[in-house]
Amino acid sequence: MENRTLGRWTESVEPFLDPLVRVGREFTDLTGVPVDVPAALFLRAEAAGFAAPGRTSANGSCRLMEAADGWVALNLARPDDIAAIPALLALMAAAGASGTHPETTAGLAEAARSVPAAEAAGAAQLLGVAASALGSARHGLPAVRTERLGEARSRGLAGLRVVDLSALWAGPLCARLLGLAGAEVVKVESTTRPDGARLGSPDFYRWLHDGHENRVLDFGSGALADIVAEADIVIEASRPRALRRLGVHAEQFLAARPGRVWLSITGYGRDDDRIAFGDDAAAAAGLVDHDADGRPLFLGDAIADPVTGIHAARAVARSVARGGGELVAAAMAGCAAELAAHGRGPVERVDGTEACDAGRRSP
């Protein structure tokens, strides 16, 4: 897929890119596979013909709304999110929103002005709607945390079997990079819940999944546990309890055979059930642009998604180089915070946690 005119997207993000470029270079050092960072970040927007974002995201689903004490990013990405607007308005009224507002996104924006940003985001999350207070995850959230739960076994990525249970963008981008490094990737979808990315640009979907085997399974039949049992590396972006209900346990997977790696991608860490998509996770991290009056604007296209995909690929390659046996947990808001901080790049602590350096400047 040709890169065409990515320069118009890259320009606004250029000041933030150095840490991510370094992550990509380390992946290259580990695997020999170059990472085309501009393509990873902006090829979807170019393929879909998106306009540059403002206070509405490039794909049109997420909005930055002014709150009583800051800003909130509210992502109405699915039909159920739109259907939740009346309930969300009721929760905002209970949190102190004044007046009566139409059951529309404009009505939500009006209601949000009299509610603290954290309470507006919390009300949305209570209903399963992705939302965040601007900058709420800017400090202290690790980008990637690793935990050894199994035995190590020295081997390379080439020929390892990757079972990709994720959807949309971050996990599939990680799978693409691992596949380019020689891993055999199997994309697994549910018969009742196919990857929502299929509704987007066909060209971009093919770019993400080119050369990967695809299987569609009835997750309730036990087939999911069977295909996971064949894997050396699992990529997933689900709540841990959801997979456990299907008989799939990261801890058991890692303990069953040496050298395995389990990658878990979440919005805010495995202990936090809040959902997230790329634009609201970026807002939580403070990874935004600003207009001439200092008011926030979205930056790029769902930027926390591809940023996390690159971080995750580097983290899996690192784990394989250490012999595996590890649970690798990547938090989208934490990965985006690495760019928002824009300092010397991520530091890996002795417990396997990557965190921002002290003293970095913030935009």
C-alpha positions as CSV (number, residue, x, y, z in Angstrom):
1,M,0.0,0.0,0.0
2,E,1.6,3.3,-1.1
3,N,2.4,6.0,1.4
4,R,1.1,8.7,-0.9
5,T,0.8,12.1,1.0
6,L,1.5,11.3,4.6
7,G,3.5,14.5,5.1
8,R,0.4,16.5,5.8
9,W,-0.3,14.2,8.7
10,T,3.2,13.9,10.0
11,E,3.8,17.7,10.3
12,S,1.7,18.3,13.4
13,V,3.0,15.2,15.2
14,E,6.7,15.7,14.3
15,P,7.6,17.3,17.7
16,F,6.4,14.2,19.5
17,L,7.9,11.4,17.3
18,D,11.5,11.0,18.5
19,P,10.7,8.6,21.4
20,L,8.5,6.4,19.1
21,V,11.2,6.4,16.4
22,R,13.6,5.1,19.0
23,V,11.2,2.3,20.0
24,G,10.9,1.4,16.3
25,R,14.7,1.3,15.9
26,E,15.1,-1.0,18.8
27,F,12.5,-3.4,17.3
28,T,14.7,-3.2,14.1
29,D,17.8,-4.0,16.1
30,L,16.1,-7.0,17.7
31,T,14.5,-8.4,14.5
32,G,16.1,-6.8,11.4
33,V,12.6,-5.4,10.4
34,P,12.4,-1.6,9.8
35,V,9.4,0.2,11.2
36,D,7.8,2.8,9.0
37,V,6.5,5.1,11.7
38,P,4.6,7.6,9.5
39,A,2.8,4.7,7.7
40,A,2.0,3.0,11.0
41,L,0.5,6.3,12.4
42,F,-1.2,7.8,9.4
43,L,-1.8,5.2,6.6
44,R,-5.3,4.5,7.9
45,A,-6.3,8.2,7.8
46,E,-4.9,8.6,4.3
47,A,-6.6,5.4,3.0
48,A,-9.9,6.4,4.5
49,G,-9.7,10.0,3.3
50,F,-10.0,11.5,6.7
51,A,-9.7,15.3,7.2
52,A,-7.3,16.6,9.8
53,P,-8.9,16.5,13.3
54,G,-10.0,19.4,15.4
55,R,-12.1,19.0,18.5
56,T,-13.7,16.1,16.7
57,S,-11.5,13.2,15.9
58,A,-10.3,12.3,12.4
59,N,-12.8,9.4,12.2
60,G,-15.6,11.5,13.6
61,S,-16.5,9.4,16.7
62,C,-14.6,11.2,19.5
63,R,-15.2,14.7,20.7
64,L,-13.3,17.0,23.1
65,M,-15.8,18.8,25.3
66,E,-15.2,21.6,27.7
67,A,-16.0,20.7,31.3
68,A,-16.3,22.8,34.4
69,D,-12.7,22.4,35.3
70,G,-11.0,21.2,32.0
71,W,-11.8,19.0,29.1
72,V,-13.2,15.5,28.5
73,A,-12.8,13.3,25.5
74,L,-16.0,11.3,24.8
75,N,-15.9,8.6,22.2
76,L,-19.2,7.5,20.7
77,A,-17.7,4.8,18.5
78,R,-20.5,2.2,18.5
79,P,-24.3,2.2,18.1
80,D,-24.6,1.2,21.8
81,D,-22.7,4.4,22.7
82,I,-25.2,6.6,20.8
83,A,-28.0,4.7,22.5
84,A,-26.5,5.5,25.9
85,I,-26.8,9.3,25.4
86,P,-30.0,9.6,27.4
87,A,-28.6,7.6,30.3
88,L,-25.4,9.6,30.2
89,L,-27.2,12.9,30.4
90,A,-29.1,11.6,33.4
91,L,-25.8,10.7,35.1
92,M,-24.4,14.1,34.3
93,A,-27.5,15.7,35.8
94,A,-26.9,13.7,39.0
95,A,-23.3,14.9,39.0
96,G,-24.5,18.5,38.9
97,A,-25.2,19.3,35.2
98,S,-27.6,22.2,35.1
99,G,-30.6,22.6,32.8
100,T,-32.3,20.3,30.3
101,H,-30.4,19.2,27.2
102,P,-31.3,17.5,24.0
103,E,-30.4,13.9,23.7
104,T,-27.7,14.5,21.1
105,T,-23.9,15.0,21.2
106,A,-24.5,18.7,21.2
107,G,-26.7,18.2,24.3
108,L,-23.8,16.2,26.0
109,A,-21.4,19.1,25.2
110,E,-23.8,21.5,26.9
111,A,-24.2,19.3,29.9
112,A,-20.5,18.7,30.3
113,R,-19.8,22.4,30.8
114,S,-21.2,22.3,34.3
115,V,-19.6,19.0,35.4
116,P,-16.0,18.3,36.4
117,A,-14.1,16.5,33.7
118,A,-13.4,13.5,35.9
119,E,-17.0,13.1,36.8
120,A,-18.2,13.4,33.1
121,A,-15.7,10.8,32.0
122,G,-16.6,8.6,35.0
123,A,-20.3,8.7,34.1
124,A,-19.5,7.7,30.5
125,Q,-17.3,4.8,31.6
126,L,-19.9,3.6,34.0
127,L,-22.1,3.0,30.9
128,G,-19.3,1.3,29.0
129,V,-18.6,4.4,26.8
130,A,-14.9,5.2,26.3
131,A,-14.1,8.6,27.8
132,S,-11.3,10.3,29.6
133,A,-10.5,13.6,31.4
134,L,-7.8,15.4,29.4
135,G,-4.3,14.6,31.0
136,S,-5.7,12.3,33.6
137,A,-3.2,9.5,32.8
138,R,-0.3,11.8,32.0
139,H,1.9,10.7,34.9
140,G,2.6,7.4,36.6
141,L,0.9,4.9,34.2
142,P,3.5,2.5,32.8
143,A,3.6,2.1,29.0
144,V,4.5,-1.6,29.3
145,R,4.8,-3.9,32.3
146,T,6.3,-7.4,32.1
147,E,5.9,-10.2,34.6
148,R,7.6,-13.6,34.4
149,L,5.1,-16.3,35.0
150,G,6.7,-19.2,33.1
151,E,10.0,-20.7,32.2
152,A,12.4,-19.1,29.7
153,R,13.5,-20.8,26.5
154,S,16.0,-19.2,24.1
155,R,14.8,-18.9,20.5
156,G,14.1,-16.3,17.8
157,L,10.9,-15.0,16.4
158,A,11.2,-16.7,13.1
159,G,8.7,-19.6,12.9
160,L,6.9,-18.8,16.2
161,R,3.1,-19.1,16.0
162,V,1.3,-15.9,16.9
163,V,-2.4,-16.2,17.7
164,D,-3.9,-12.7,17.4
165,L,-7.2,-12.4,19.3
166,S,-7.2,-8.6,19.1
167,A,-9.1,-6.3,16.8
168,L,-9.0,-2.8,15.3
169,W,-5.5,-1.4,15.2
170,A,-3.0,-1.7,18.1
171,G,-2.9,-5.5,18.4
172,P,-3.0,-6.2,14.6
173,L,-0.2,-3.7,14.0
174,C,1.9,-5.5,16.6
175,A,1.0,-8.8,14.8
176,R,2.0,-7.3,11.4
177,L,5.4,-6.4,12.7
178,L,6.0,-9.8,14.3
179,G,4.9,-11.4,11.0
180,L,7.4,-9.3,9.1
181,A,10.0,-10.6,11.5
182,G,9.2,-14.2,10.5
183,A,6.5,-15.3,12.9
184,E,3.5,-17.2,11.6
185,V,0.4,-15.1,12.5
186,V,-3.1,-16.5,12.8
187,K,-5.9,-13.9,13.2
188,V,-8.8,-15.2,15.2
189,E,-12.3,-13.7,15.1
190,S,-15.6,-14.6,16.7
191,T,-18.5,-15.7,14.6
192,T,-20.7,-13.3,16.5
193,R,-18.3,-10.4,16.8
194,P,-16.0,-9.9,13.8
195,D,-13.2,-7.3,13.8
196,G,-14.8,-3.8,13.5
197,A,-11.9,-2.7,11.4
198,R,-13.5,-4.6,8.5
199,L,-16.0,-1.8,8.3
200,G,-13.2,0.7,7.5
201,S,-10.7,1.0,4.6
202,P,-10.3,-2.4,2.9
203,D,-6.8,-1.3,1.7
204,F,-5.7,-0.5,5.3
205,Y,-7.2,-3.8,6.6
206,R,-5.3,-5.7,4.0
207,W,-2.1,-3.9,4.8
208,L,-2.5,-4.8,8.5
209,H,-3.3,-8.5,7.9
210,D,-1.4,-9.3,4.7
211,G,0.0,-12.9,4.8
212,H,-1.8,-13.8,8.0
213,E,-4.0,-16.9,8.3
214,N,-7.6,-16.0,9.3
215,R,-9.9,-18.2,11.4
216,V,-13.5,-17.5,12.5
217,L,-14.6,-19.5,15.6
218,D,-17.5,-20.0,17.8
219,F,-15.8,-18.8,21.0
220,G,-18.4,-20.6,23.2
221,S,-17.6,-24.0,21.7
222,G,-14.2,-24.6,23.3
223,A,-12.4,-24.0,20.0
224,L,-10.8,-20.8,21.3
225,A,-8.9,-22.7,24.0
226,D,-7.8,-25.2,21.5
227,I,-6.3,-22.7,19.1
228,V,-4.6,-20.8,21.9
229,A,-3.0,-24.0,23.0
230,E,-1.2,-24.2,19.7
231,A,0.4,-20.7,20.1
232,D,3.8,-19.5,21.1
233,I,2.7,-15.9,21.4
234,V,-0.9,-14.7,22.1
235,I,-2.0,-11.1,21.4
236,E,-5.3,-10.0,23.0
237,A,-7.1,-6.8,24.0
238,S,-9.8,-8.1,26.2
239,R,-10.7,-7.8,29.9
240,P,-8.9,-10.7,31.6
241,R,-12.2,-12.0,33.1
242,A,-13.8,-12.2,29.7
243,L,-11.2,-14.7,28.4
244,R,-11.2,-16.7,31.6
245,R,-15.0,-17.2,31.1
246,L,-14.0,-18.8,27.8
247,G,-11.5,-21.1,29.4
248,V,-8.4,-19.1,28.4
249,H,-6.0,-18.1,31.1
250,A,-2.8,-16.2,30.5
251,E,-1.1,-17.7,33.6
252,Q,-1.9,-21.3,32.6
253,F,-0.8,-20.6,29.0
254,L,2.6,-19.3,30.2
255,A,3.1,-22.1,32.7
256,A,2.3,-24.9,30.2
257,R,5.3,-24.6,28.0
258,P,8.7,-22.7,28.3
259,G,9.4,-19.6,26.2
260,R,5.8,-18.5,25.6
261,V,4.7,-14.8,25.6
262,W,1.3,-13.4,26.3
263,L,0.6,-9.8,25.2
264,S,-2.3,-8.0,26.8
265,I,-3.3,-4.6,25.4
266,T,-5.6,-2.5,27.6
267,G,-6.5,1.2,27.9
268,Y,-5.2,1.7,31.4
269,G,-3.6,-1.6,32.6
270,R,-4.9,-5.1,33.3
271,D,-6.2,-4.0,36.7
272,D,-8.4,-1.3,35.3
273,D,-11.6,-2.3,33.5
274,R,-12.1,1.0,31.7
275,I,-12.3,0.7,28.0
276,A,-10.4,2.9,25.6
277,F,-10.0,3.7,22.0
278,G,-7.1,5.5,20.4
279,D,-8.4,9.1,20.6
280,D,-9.7,9.1,24.1
281,A,-6.6,7.2,25.4
282,A,-4.4,9.8,23.8
283,A,-6.4,12.6,25.4
284,A,-6.0,10.9,28.8
285,A,-2.3,10.9,28.2
286,G,-2.3,14.6,27.3
287,L,-1.1,13.7,23.8
288,V,-3.0,16.5,22.0
289,D,-2.4,19.6,19.9
290,H,-3.6,23.1,20.8
291,D,-5.1,25.9,18.8
292,A,-4.0,29.6,19.0
293,D,-6.0,30.1,22.1
294,G,-4.5,27.1,23.9
295,R,-7.6,25.0,23.5
296,P,-7.0,21.3,22.9
297,L,-7.3,19.6,19.5
298,F,-7.0,15.9,18.6
299,L,-3.6,14.9,17.3
300,G,-3.4,12.6,14.3
301,D,-5.8,9.7,13.9
302,A,-6.6,7.6,17.0
303,I,-2.9,8.0,17.7
304,A,-2.7,5.9,20.9
305,D,-3.6,2.8,18.8
306,P,-0.6,2.7,16.5
307,V,1.7,4.1,19.1
308,T,0.7,1.1,21.3
309,G,1.2,-1.3,18.5
310,I,4.8,-0.3,18.0
311,H,5.5,-0.3,21.7
312,A,3.9,-3.8,22.0
313,A,5.9,-5.2,19.1
314,R,9.1,-4.0,20.7
315,A,8.1,-5.4,24.1
316,V,7.3,-8.8,22.6
317,A,10.6,-8.9,20.7
318,R,12.4,-8.0,23.9
319,S,10.6,-10.8,25.8
320,V,11.4,-13.4,23.1
321,A,15.1,-12.3,23.3
322,R,15.0,-12.8,27.1
323,G,13.6,-16.3,26.6
324,G,9.9,-15.5,27.1
325,G,7.8,-17.0,29.8
326,E,6.4,-13.5,30.3
327,L,3.1,-11.7,30.5
328,V,3.6,-8.4,28.7
329,A,0.9,-5.8,29.5
330,A,0.7,-2.7,27.3
331,A,-1.5,0.3,28.4
332,M,-2.6,2.5,25.5
333,A,-2.7,5.7,27.7
334,G,0.7,4.9,29.1
335,C,2.2,4.4,25.6
336,A,0.7,7.7,24.5
337,A,2.1,9.4,27.6
338,E,5.6,8.4,26.4
339,L,5.1,10.7,23.4
340,A,3.4,13.4,25.4
341,A,6.4,13.6,27.7
342,H,8.8,13.7,24.8
343,G,12.0,13.3,26.7
344,R,14.8,10.8,26.4
345,G,12.6,7.8,25.7
346,P,11.2,5.0,27.9
347,V,13.2,3.6,30.7
348,E,12.7,0.0,31.8
349,R,12.8,-0.5,35.5
350,V,14.2,-3.6,37.0
351,D,10.7,-5.0,37.5
352,G,10.1,-4.7,33.8
353,T,8.1,-1.6,34.0
354,E,8.6,1.2,31.4
355,A,8.0,4.7,32.8
356,C,8.7,8.3,31.9
357,D,12.0,9.8,33.0
358,A,11.8,12.4,35.7
359,G,12.3,15.9,34.5
360,R,11.0,15.5,31.0
361,R,9.4,18.6,29.5
362,S,5.7,18.4,28.7
363,P,4.0,20.0,25.7
